[in-house]
Amino acid sequence: MQLEDILTPERCYCDVKGVSKKRLLKTISEYTEKNVGYLDANTIFDALMARERLGSTGLGNGIAIPHCKIPQCREVIGCIFTLEEPVDFDSVDSKPVDLLFILIVPDEQSDTHVKILGQVAELFNDENFCFILRNTHNGDDLYSVAITH
């Protein structure tokens, strides 16, 4: 599966404000609800928070990949967020996060979930790729960078 299969320009957000991990996940849930339409922000938020309680999705180097499975989800959904200011995300290296990839998958797609997580983690392990994303300030440009890398 390619990023363009799960990501759209409308799901790429730059310079988002985040005060705390919890508030940021709430904001992400609201943005996702507006874009996807059929998933409720509270459902998304609850699923993301439940996953975070199992262990932080902060990978280190300012990157987090919050992800969850939602029964009502009809498709694999990806979103990219760059933050105006880094937020503490309980990352493994204790560094605040300023770059996030959100992944939401239908309940029955566990194999797809794991496969995409691996692909995204590998992609975000590329320092040059992350540098370019962090210095992009337009959703359409963020999308273009993400799918052409």
HUNORWO-V779791 format. One record per residue. N is the residue number from 1. RES is the residue in three letters. OMEGA is omega in radians with two decimals (NA if undefined). Layout:
# HUNORWO-V779791
N:RES:OMEGA  N:RES:OMEGA
This chain:
# HUNORWO-V779791
1:MET:3.14  2:GLN:3.12  3:LEU:-3.12  4:GLU:3.07  5:ASP:-3.06  6:ILE:-3.05  7:LEU:3.04  8:THR:3.09  9:PRO:-3.13  10:GLU:3.12  11:ARG:3.11  12:CYS:-3.00  13:TYR:-3.12  14:CYS:3.02  15:ASP:3.11  16:VAL:3.11  17:LYS:3.07  18:GLY:-3.11  19:VAL:-3.13  20:SER:3.12  21:LYS:-3.10  22:LYS:-3.13  23:ARG:3.11  24:LEU:3.12  25:LEU:3.07  26:LYS:3.12  27:THR:3.11  28:ILE:3.13  29:SER:3.12  30:GLU:3.09  31:TYR:-3.10  32:THR:3.09  33:GLU:-3.13  34:LYS:-3.09  35:ASN:-3.05  36:VAL:3.06  37:GLY:-3.04  38:TYR:3.09  39:LEU:-3.14  40:ASP:-3.12  41:ALA:3.14  42:ASN:3.10  43:THR:3.12  44:ILE:-3.13  45:PHE:-3.13  46:ASP:-3.14  47:ALA:3.11  48:LEU:3.13  49:MET:3.11  50:ALA:3.11  51:ARG:3.13  52:GLU:3.11  53:ARG:3.09  54:LEU:-3.11  55:GLY:-3.09  56:SER:3.05  57:THR:3.04  58:GLY:-3.03  59:LEU:-3.02  60:GLY:-3.12  61:ASN:3.09  62:GLY:-3.05  63:ILE:3.03  64:ALA:3.09  65:ILE:3.07  66:PRO:-3.09  67:HIS:3.14  68:CYS:3.01  69:LYS:-3.14  70:ILE:-3.10  71:PRO:-3.09  72:GLN:-3.11  73:CYS:-3.09  74:ARG:-3.06  75:GLU:3.03  76:VAL:-3.06  77:ILE:3.05  78:GLY:3.08  79:CYS:3.05  80:ILE:3.10  81:PHE:2.89  82:THR:-3.06  83:LEU:3.08  84:GLU:3.10  85:GLU:3.12  86:PRO:-3.12  87:VAL:3.05  88:ASP:-3.06  89:PHE:-3.10  90:ASP:-3.11  91:SER:-3.10  92:VAL:3.13  93:ASP:3.14  94:SER:3.10  95:LYS:3.10  96:PRO:-3.05  97:VAL:3.05  98:ASP:-3.11  99:LEU:-3.08  100:LEU:2.95  101:PHE:-3.12  102:ILE:3.12  103:LEU:3.09  104:ILE:-3.10  105:VAL:3.03  106:PRO:-3.11  107:ASP:-3.01  108:GLU:-3.08  109:GLN:-3.12  110:SER:-3.14  111:ASP:3.10  112:THR:3.14  113:HIS:-3.11  114:VAL:-3.13  115:LYS:-3.12  116:ILE:3.09  117:LEU:3.12  118:GLY:3.13  119:GLN:-3.12  120:VAL:3.12  121:ALA:3.12  122:GLU:3.12  123:LEU:-3.10  124:PHE:3.03  125:ASN:3.13  126:ASP:-3.07  127:GLU:3.14  128:ASN:3.10  129:PHE:-3.13  130:CYS:3.10  131:PHE:3.14  132:ILE:3.12  133:LEU:-3.11  134:ARG:-3.11  135:ASN:3.08  136:THR:-3.03  137:HIS:3.14  138:ASN:-3.09  139:GLY:3.13  140:ASP:3.11  141:ASP:3.10  142:LEU:3.10  143:TYR:-3.13  144:SER:3.12  145:VAL:-3.07  146:ALA:-3.05  147:ILE:-3.12  148:THR:-3.10  149:HIS:NA
